[in-house]
Structures are given as structure tokens and as C-alpha cells.
Amino acid sequence: MQIGGYPEYVINHDPQYLLDLVDNIVYKDIVEVYKIRQPKIIKDILLILSRAVGYKISLNKIAKTLKVSIETVKDYLQFLAEVYLVYEVPKFSSSLNEQIYNEKKYYFYDTGLVKILSGGGNLGCLAENIAANHLKNNNQEISYFYQDKKECDFIIKKLDNQGNFEFQPIEVKFNPAEKSKKDFNLKQKGLDGFYKFLADYQNKSGLIITNQTQGIYENFKLMPLEKFLTK
């Protein structure tokens, strides 16, 4: 979760390797290919994304911060996705227009990059990112839920026992201090969106990813991140 999966970095743990790798990807695969005149803006966007893992991103705000057009931001985000540095997760909605035009979340293909680029990396954010990667690697269709200022990290589309599609909410609540079942509070802040989705869509299954706690409840279960990643 903290080191990522680039073999050279896994072996040597040299942060400069990852920084040089990003430079090479940005300059060789983006700047040279698309004849970018302001390559620093691409790296600045990457830095912004690394500090905003798990949060909705306003492209207008990025554009104003970097003093470029929103179209430029959209193009550069697309370039970063094309070279497999980041990918987007849309808002859950039955409306395609709402999915397209609402704020997205962005995650990194490699969590080691998040830690290095962000200057440390919050363990909760890294856990959410690696959970997103696991879902994506297993070909899950991912979105996030946001309604009435209540948010749930992920919504995945899956088949139920009758062969019908249903949507399962997944919330990542990774607390490094959590050592036992007694440490997990089912009424803690940040679970409102998870419970709202279960209620609004009458879901029969939901998942909260934890550090250590596991348990089965009426319509959701708790599962340690380590176990989730081995599914």
C-alpha cells in the first residue's frame, strides 16, 4: 500500500527512482508526443491529484489555480490516464449526462506514487486507492455516491443470485489504530452515505473495509483490507 508495485522501487526503496520515472513518462510519453509547451502544468496537476485521492475534483478550481483553461485541464487529465498514471471514477447516477458532467474522483494506478508525490500519503487515502485498484483490476464498474452532502466511496455493479443487476456500496474506513472489533464504531462519522445508499436502494449487501475488524450484519459486512485484497 505504501510502496506500490514498481519492481525497482520495491527492491531499492529509492524515492528518486519514482520521481525520475514520472519525469520520463510525462516528458517522453506526453510532452514529446503532444508537443506540450507548458510541461510543468502536467506535473502540477499530478501533484494536485496526489493530494486529493478520495475527494471529488473540481476541474474549474484546478484551472483557476494553474491559470489555464478548463479544456487544457481536461486534455492533460486524459493524457495522464492514457499513460496509466491515473484513472477517473464518475458519480453514481442513472443519467449518463450527470455521470459525464459531475465532478470525478481520481486514483493512481500505483499507490507508491501517491505517497511520494503527496509528500507522505495519508494511510486512509492510500487504503481507499488500493481498494479502488483492486476493484478495477477485477473488472468492476466503479462509481462513487454523493447525495444530500452524504458520500459513499464506491458503488459497484454486480449480479445477484437471480442473475439480476444490483449495486453494492463499499466504504473504506481504514484506521491504523484499530486493533480489535471493539475499536470499530458503526456510528462513526463518514458512514452516512453508505447507510443512505443501503436504505434508498434497498440493498441486500454492502461492505465496509476496515483495518482489522470483521463481522456480518443484516445487510452488510465488515472485512479487513488485507482479506479484501486477496478475494
N, C-alpha and C positions, 0 to 999 in steps of 0.2 A: 504493500500500500504506500509506503514512504519512499521506496527505492525505484519502483517501476519495473519495466521489463526489458530495457535496452541491455543486451548482454555485456557490453563493455563496461557500462556503469554498474551493473550488478556485481561484476568481478572486482573492479577497481575503486568504486565509490568516489570518483573524481568529479566534482561538480562542474569543472571547466569542460569536461567532455560533453555534458549535456548542453551547456551554453554554446559551445562550438558547433554542436550538431544542429541546434536551432538556427544558428547563423548560416550554416551550409544549406539547410533546407530552404530558409527564407530567400537567400540570395541566389542560389543556383536553380531552385525549382519554381520560384515565384518572380523574383525581381528580374532575372535574366529572361525568363520565358515571356512575361507580360510587359517587359520594358517599363518597370515601375520607376518613377522619378523620385519618389519620396519613400525609400525603403524603411526608414525609421518608424513611419506611421504603422506599418505592418507589425513591427516588433512591439510598439506601444499598445496596439490592440491586443496582442498576445499577452502582454503583461496585465492589462486590464482584465482580460478573461480569467487569468490565473488567480486573481484576487477576488473573483466573483463566481467561483464554482458553486453551483447550487442555488444561485439567485437569478431572477429574471433580469434580462439585459435590455436596456433602452438604447437602441441604435441612435436615436436623436441625441441622447446625452453623450454618447461616445463621440459623435460627430462634432458637437459643440465643444467638448473638452479638447479634442485634437484639431479643431478649426478646419474641418474638411466637410465635404458634402456627405449626406447620408447614403447616397449612391456609392461613393467611394468606400464607405464602411462596409456596405453590403457586398461589394465586389471583393474586398480584402478578406472578409469572413469566408466567402466562397472559396477563395484561393487557399486559405488555411485549412479548410475542410478537404479540398482536393488533394493536399499533400499529407493527409492523415495526421494532422496535429490536433484538430478539434472537430467536434460534431455538434449539431444542434438538436434540441428536444423541444417540440412545439407544445402549446397549451392544449389540453384535452377539450375537444368540442366536436359536436356533430356537424358543425358548419365548417366547410373547407376554408372559406374566406376568413373566419375567425382564427383558424389554425395558422393561416398564412400571415395575417396582419398583426396578430398579437405578439407580445414580447416572447422571446425564446430564452431557453437556458442553454448554456454551452458547457460541454465537458471535454476533457482531454483524453486522447487515446492512451496516454501514459501518465500515471499519477506521479511518477518521479519528476517529470517536467513541472507539474503543478507546484510541488514543494520547492524546487529550485527557483522557478520564476517568481513565485509569490513571496520568496524570502523566508520560508518556514513551513507554511501549509498547516491549516487547522485540521486536526485529525477527523473531526466530524465531516468536514468538506471532502477530505480525501476518501473517507469511507463511502460517502454518497457517490463520489466519482467512480470508485472502483465497483460499486454496486451497479451503477449505470452501464459501465463497460461489460460487466458480466451479463446483464440483460441483453445488451446489444450483440455481444458475441454469440448469444444463444438465439439470435434472430427474433427477438421480441420487439413488437411495435410499441415504442415508448412515448408517453406524453406526460405532462405534469398537470395537476388540477389546481385551479385557483378560482374561487368564487366567494363573494361576500367577505373579502380580506382573509379568507381561510385557504390554506395551501396544503397540498399533499405532494410529496417528492415525485412519485411515479405512478402512472396508471398503465397497466399492460393489458393487451387484448389476448384472451385465451379461450379455449374451448372447454365447456363444462362436460359433465358425464353424459349428457344427452346429445352432444355434438353441436350445441348452440354456442354462439359467441357471448362472452361476458367480460366485464372489465374488472380487473383486480387492483386495488390501491396498495401501494407499497411505500412505507415511510421508513427512513433511515434515522435511527436515534442511537448513534454510537457514542457512548460516554466512557472514556478511558478509565474513569474511577469506578465504574460498575464492576463489582466482583461477585455478586450473587443475586438471586431472584428478588430479595428484599430491597435491593438498590433501585429497581426499576419502578417508576411511578406511572401508572396507566393514565393519570390525570395531568401529567406534566404539560408544560407549555409546548405548543407546536404540533399537538396531535389533533387539533380541532378539525383541520381539513381532512384528515384520514377518517375520522368518525363521521363527518358530514357526508363524505362520498359513500361510505357504507350505508348510511341512512337514506340518502337521496336516491341511490340506485339499487337499494335493497340487495346489496351484495351478500353472497353466502361465504365469501372468502376474502381475507385481507391479510397483509403481512407487515409486521414491524420488525425491522432488522436492528439488532442490539449488539452490544459488545459480548456479554456473557449469558444473558438471560434467555431462557426458552420456556414456552408454555403454549397450551392450546385453549382458546376461549370459544364462545358460541359461534362467532363468525369471523374470527381472525386468529392468527397465532404469532408468537414471538420466536425469532430464530437468530442465533448468533451469526455475525457476519462471516466468520470462518466456515461455518456449516453451509451458509447460503452460497458461498463461492465454490463449494465442492459439489453442488447439485448439478 
